[in-house]
Amino acid sequence: MKNSKSIKKCLFPAAGYGTRFLPATKAIPKEMLPVLTKPLLQYGVEEAIEAGMDTMAIVTGRGKRSIEDHFDVSYELEHQIKGTAKEHYLTEIRSVINRCTFSYTRQVEMKGLGHAILTGQTLIGDEPFAVVLADDLCDNDEKSVLTQMVEVYAKHPECCIVAIEEIPQEHTNKYGVISGELIEENLYKVNDMVEKPDPKDAPSNLAIIGRYILIPEIFEVIETTKPGKGGEIQITDALLTLAKEGKVLAYKFKGKRFDCGSVDGFVEATNYFYDLEKGKI
């Protein structure tokens, strides 16, 4: 039976250490690093809202309290700037807080993305949901990546959807990589997925990026998935199980994506959004 539920919940795994940005991330969550004046996580939340979601489920860890504080009212700050020329700086975040609800749970041990998603089950329940990795920052002039994926899911509600993009072959060891059959424009039925393969072993140059729509069945699969690459429970391995049942589609999205988990990608995103704001793009 097809699941006709709309996607209302978005899960944000945000418990990682962000070691590539040390020492900045020693006390500041990497998800709270700002591109211009807005933290990465807020970009992700706004993308989820645009795609019709109103419940944000965030998997955090030790040292991540600033995430909860950011998506909350700061009475002292609001009082100090009320009626001044600075009040408009809080307009965007006020809108976000008013348009959706936030819930949190902690990932006590870092055991991989699959484990982080499983940790979020208590917040998601038994329904389809989106997953956003905040350090993959995406932009599109028209529909956001998640909005595009929701539209794909509406046509294929029995399947998980993963976002993919073409990458240089020599970079496959940084990503989960898929191979599959092209069934529609930009849409593949996945038949194989490999986590961070060596370039010579990669089944293609189509890499999974940090946007997913998952069916609730994924939780049972993750529970029985053994640790893989790096001794971690990989979501790629869990999805491969469903792919073998014909339940995973890969969507080559329209838009730009910046790997803000790397310093180069973070600088590139900062320059891009600065130029966008100044009307240079």
N, C-alpha and C positions, 0 to 999 in steps of 0.2 A: 504493500500500500504506500502511495507517495505521501511524503510529509509536506503539507501545504502551509505550515507555519511560516510567518514572516520572521526575519532576523531582527530581534530587538536587543540582544545582548552582545557586547563586544568585550573580549578578554584581552588584557594587556599583561603579558609576563614582564615583570619589572624588578626581579630579585637579583639580577646579575651584578657583578662587581665593577664592570666597566674598566678593567685593568688597562686597556689601551689608552685611557685618558688620565692615568695617574700622573701627577699627584692631585689633579683637579677633582677626581672622583673619590678621593679618600674620605671626604665628608659630604660631597654632593652627589646624589644619584645621577648616573649618566643620562637617565630619562629626563632630568631637570636641567640639563645643559641647554642654554638658550641659542636658538638661531634667530639673530636680531634680538627682539625683546620677548620672545615667546619660547617656553621650554618645548623640547621635542615631544614630550608626552601630550601636551596640549594640542599640537598639530594633529596627532593621532586621534585624540578624542573628538576634535572638530570634524575630522574626516568621517568618523563613525556616526556622528550626529547627522551630517549631510546625507549619509546612506540610510537614514531612517531609524537609527538605533537610539535608545534612550536610557539604557542601563549599562554602565561601565563597571566591569569586574576587573580588579587590579590585584595581581599576585605580587606581593612585595617581600621584603626581607629586612634584616637588621640594617639600621642606618638609612631607612627610606621614609622617615616620618614627614619630610618636607613635601612628599607627594600628596599626602592626605591634607596637609596644611594649605597647599596651593589650591586644591579644589574645595575650599571652604571659605567662609566669610571671615575676613580679618577686620573685626570691629574697630580696633584702635587705629589701623591704617585708614580705613574708610572715614572715620571721624576726622582724622587729621587733614585729609585732602578734600573733604566734602565742601562744595561751593567754590573750590579753587580751580585754576586752569589745569591742574593735574588730574582732576577727577576722571576725565575721559580715558586715561590710561587703563582703568579697570573695567571699561565697558565690555570688552571681549570676554574676559574671564567671568564676569558677572553673568553674561548671557549663557555661557557654558554651564555654570553652576545651576542656573534656573531651568535649563532645558533637559537636564538628565540627572540620574541618581548614581551615586558611587558606592561600591562595596569593596571590601578588602579582605584578603587572607594572606598568611605568610607561608612562604616556601622555606622550611627550616634547613633543608640541605639542597645544595646546588647539584642536581642530578640530570641536567639537560632540559631542553625545551619540551620534550614529551612529558617529563615529570612535572614541569611547571604548569603545563596545560591540565594535567590530571589533578594537580593541587587546586586548580580553579573550579573543579567540578562542583564543589559545594556552593559556589556562587552562581553557576550556570543552570544546574538541574538537568532535566531531560528534554532539551530542546536544541535546535540548531543554533549556532553562534558564530560570530566572527572572531578572528584573532589578529591583532596588530602588534608588530614589533616596532616600537617607537623609534629605534635608531635607523629604520628604513623610512626615510622621509620622502613622500611622494607628492607630486603636483600635476595638475591637469587643468587646462583652460576651461574645459566643459564639465564632464563628470569625473568625480574622484575615482581612484582605483577601487575602493570598496563599493561605491555605487555601481560601477560596471560589474563587479563580481556578484552583487546582490541580484542584478538583472539576469546574469547567467544562471545563478542558483534557482531563480523563479522558474526557469525552463527545465531544470534538472534537479528537482528537490530531493532525489534519492542519492545524490552524490556530494562528496566533498569537493571544494574548488580551491586550487592553489594558484597564486599569481606567479607568472614566470616572465623572464626577459632573456634575450640573447646576451651572452657574455663572451669575452675572448676565451678561447679554448684553454689557454694557460692558467686561467683563474678558476677552473672547475673545482680545485681542491679547497675552495673557500665556501662552497655552496652545496645544498642538495640539488641534484641534477636529475631531470626526467627524460624518458623517451616515451613516445606514444604515437598514436594515429590521429592525424588531423581530421576532425569530423565536421567542423564548421570553420568559418574564418576566425583565426586566432584562438581556436579552441581544440585541445588535444584530449583524447581518451588515453590516460596514462597506463602503460604496461610495465614500466620499470622505473624505479627511483633509487638513487645511490647517494649516500651522504658523503660529501667532500671527496670525490674520487680523484685519483691522479689523472692529469690531462690525457694520458695515453689509454686510460681505462674508462673514461667518461662515456656514457651512452649517447650524449649530445652536448650541445653548448647552451641548452635551455635550463636556466637556473631558477630555483624557487626563491622568491623574496618574501619579506615579512608581512604577507597578507594571506589569510586563509579564511574559508568558510567551512565549518566542520559540522557533520551530523553527530547526534549524541552517541551513536554507536562507537565513536572514536574512543570514548573513555574505557569501555570494556577491552578494546584492542590494546590500548596503552598499558593496561594492567597486566597483560600477558606478553608484552614486548620485552625482550631481554636487552640489557645494555649493549650498545654497539660501539661505534667510533668514539674513542676517548673514554670509554667506560660509562657513557651517559645514555639515558633513554632518549633516543632520537625520534622526533615526530615523523621524520622521513621514513623510518623503519615501520612505524605503526601505520602510516598511510599506505605503504607498499602492500601490507596485508589486505587493506580494502581495495587497492588498485587491482589486485589479483581477482577480486570479485566484480570488477567493472564499476567501482564506486568512487573513482577519483578522476576529476577533470582538471586540466591545467589551462589557464587562461593567460594569453599573451596580452597584457594590458596596454592601454594607450596612456601615455604620459611620461613624466620624468621621475626617476628615482635616485635618491642620493644615499649612499652608505655612510650614515653619520656615526656608525660605530668605528670608523677610521678617521684619523685626523684629516687626511686628504679630502675625503667625502664631506666631512663637516665644514671645512673651509669652502669647498665648492658650493655647498648648499647655502652657506652664509652669503657668499658673493651673488649667487643666483637670486635669492630672495631680496637682497638689498637692491639689486638692479631692477627687480620686479616692482618693488615698492616705489622706486624713483622713476618708474615709467620708462626704463631703458630697454625693457624686453617687451 
